[in-house]
Amino acid sequence: MYQKLIQNDIRKNKPISVVITAFILIAALLTSLAASLTVNLFGAIDNMLLSAKSVHFMQMHTGDVGLEQLGRFAAGNEYVEAYQVLPFLNIDGAEIIIGDDSLADSVQDNGLTIQSSQFDFLLDLNNEIIEPSDGEIYVPIYYMQEGAAALGDTVTIYDVTFTVAGFLRDSTMNAALVSSKRFLVSEADYETLSAFGQLEQLISFRLKDGTSDADFEADYLAAGLPSNGPPAITYAQVRLINGVTDGIMIGVLALIIILVVIVAFLCIRFTLLAKIEEDYREIGVLKAVGMRVSGIKKLYLAKYGVLAGIACVLGFLLSLLLQEPFMQNIRLYMGESDRLTTLLGLLCGLAGAAVIYAVVLLYVNGVLGRFKKISAAQAVRFGAPQEKSKSVRGFRLSGNRLFSRNVFLGIKDILARKTLYVTMLAVLIISSFIMIVPQNIYNTISSKSFITYMGMGLCDAVLYIKPTQTADVTQKGAEMASVLAADENVEHYTVITTVMFDMTADDGSMQKLRVSLGDHTAYPITYTQGTAPRLESEIAISALYADDLAKTIGDEIILTVDGAEKRLTVCGIYSDITSGGRTAQAIFEANSGDILSIGIPITFHSAATGRRSSRSTTSSSPSPRSTALRKTLTKCSATRLTQSSWRPMPQLG
């Protein structure tokens, strides 16, 4: 009986049945895909980190490292399982030539390193530890994906020629969002090039299970160990940054899933209400002859059970086919998941489709619950009751002077049956939303102003001066500023000095706070709350600092400046991806504190910053922006700063 009823109903309402099946299929497809991708993504990340024996704590340091002091700390600290110091030789992008193209315009900090002997291994595409031979170089996957390098290409660095023997996975610097990239060479080749570039040390630790990153970092800083570099990187951050790119994709899928499910439910509700209204007398007759409500509901549930079942099975099967293109990026950067994870991903995808099936049936059952309110006598005698609406009582055709009869009757029908028509309107709105949102996300990310939501102002380049480059950072910064002021290519610039201050925490303990001092309105960023500091008694902090310190707008932060306490009021909170996401901004002047760096953002005149037609990140002919910057650096030669002291800002547009 059920089979005959279902066939007749579907045959009678083919378009509606197809639409509902399509939406349920899409919901099941995306849910299965998102569930499977999530499991495989985290499985692949964990597999790569395990194969590489990734670091639990890494501090990048420019300058000498006291190995004896470091060894005593590691031996005496209860959290340390192993430690090492690896070299990272920063090389100017213009000196790295792959084939015929250089990395002069690359926004990455590129450098050479050697293979580790203990942990933090650099892996090949099979997640095996690489042992390069003399004359060979292994290039980060990032440049293979960008099309800048291919197997067998020649790489020339300071007139030393290498052959690309393969591509490497770097558990710490793998992701495209990480601004540093390591090239792997043999120890002999590294010694040959060690006289060039700028040496940076990677101080890394493996910690015992259960160790708190915050506790170990506090011990590290309290011991006065080397920290002249970006904030330390922890295992949790490594895991997060490796998954963020594909995680964003999965997040967008999750958003679309929610919207598709809502549309599917609205469509089901609309068709069910229309069908109930059409079958109202028949439902009344069935109740009158003694058929239970549960039995009547089964007649309708059977149809949607079949449609949802077919859609969910097809959605799950299609998700298996669509996994391949979505998994390509995960496989490239992290490698394959193990068999157990792959099986778990398959089961989670199946479970996702089953959840959609169950939710659809529960929703249909809920809508059909209105059968309990139907009076058999009234249904048989009068049919479906009209929706009561106060708005149509005074809406009479005899009083109409504005609309034609057809338009008037149409408006009156909409007002009288608002529930059905509001459902249709909601379906159209959400369907439009599904089509518009992905495009808007793309437009947002590709917009030039997007970088202001990441803690950086809009500029063409930034010059950096660090204590390791010169004895008097402040004087060199002033010299650089005076040269820029006289440069005809430079339209605008400002000087930002980053200083590490002592901070008194709420519990009375002393902590460190990284504060950028200068005019933060010259290259403004976007604040999630509040504004940039405009008074010497104000300070703006990044979102991570705000979470760590449990501070919000109007709260007080106490710094030790020039030997005295300085009370500052939090005036703004902003998102930041620079310096580990933990930064602060202020405009007061200070004569004490550890100067970490001086940054000078620069904007060139429009004639000097014309954009190239090519969007490639590598080219044998430098861009006008790069050319203008190099001319400016030539004029700044008196400062004796290397070209690795500047970085072109990424152009996301």
Order of alpha helices (4+ residues) and beta strands (2+ residues): alpha-alpha-beta-alpha-beta-beta-beta-beta-beta-beta-alpha-beta-beta-beta-alpha-beta-alpha-beta-alpha-alpha-alpha-alpha-alpha-alpha-alpha-beta-alpha-beta-beta-beta-beta-beta-alpha-beta-beta-beta-beta-alpha-beta
